[in-house]
């Protein structure tokens, strides 16, 4: 059972609502990011306690456990990116292959209870990073290897979409 890599450019969620999960970046105040990320992590961590957290709903769709591992790692990657943006002028982000990480880290074999704790911790750390952003820091820029440019604020909104969308993947469809 292999997962098809996601090659979509999801940056469009910054300019229009996601038709799947309903997330609307334009309706999210940057100052709310910490609380929204924490609440999302708590909801996704709760899914880890359900029977079937390891079960894929279809052959080419991640299980709730695999999604939770991914969101945990998204929080870790984005925390690094935000910290880099706050301390370096116009940094270029290292590429991150989320699909290779899922395979290398064996998301499918992780312990749901451990992942719930790690997810909550990673969300708390990145929420704290966003909570420390003030004033003009929200406008500091960084760029992905594909050339997409983000401010701290737009990166935060983009980051939140990833978490919201994956909670929808496991709990809201």
PEPE-V688859 format. One record per helix or strand of 3 or more residues. SS is the DSSP state (hx for helix, st for strand). FROM is the first residue (numbers start at 1). TO is the last residue. If there is no record, write none. Layout:
# PEPE-V688859
ss=[SS SS]
from=[FROM FROM]
to=[TO TO]
This chain:
# PEPE-V688859
ss=[hx hx hx hx hx hx hx hx st st hx]
from=[10 25 30 64 98 107 112 135 141 149 152]
to=[14 27 47 87 104 109 131 139 143 151 172]
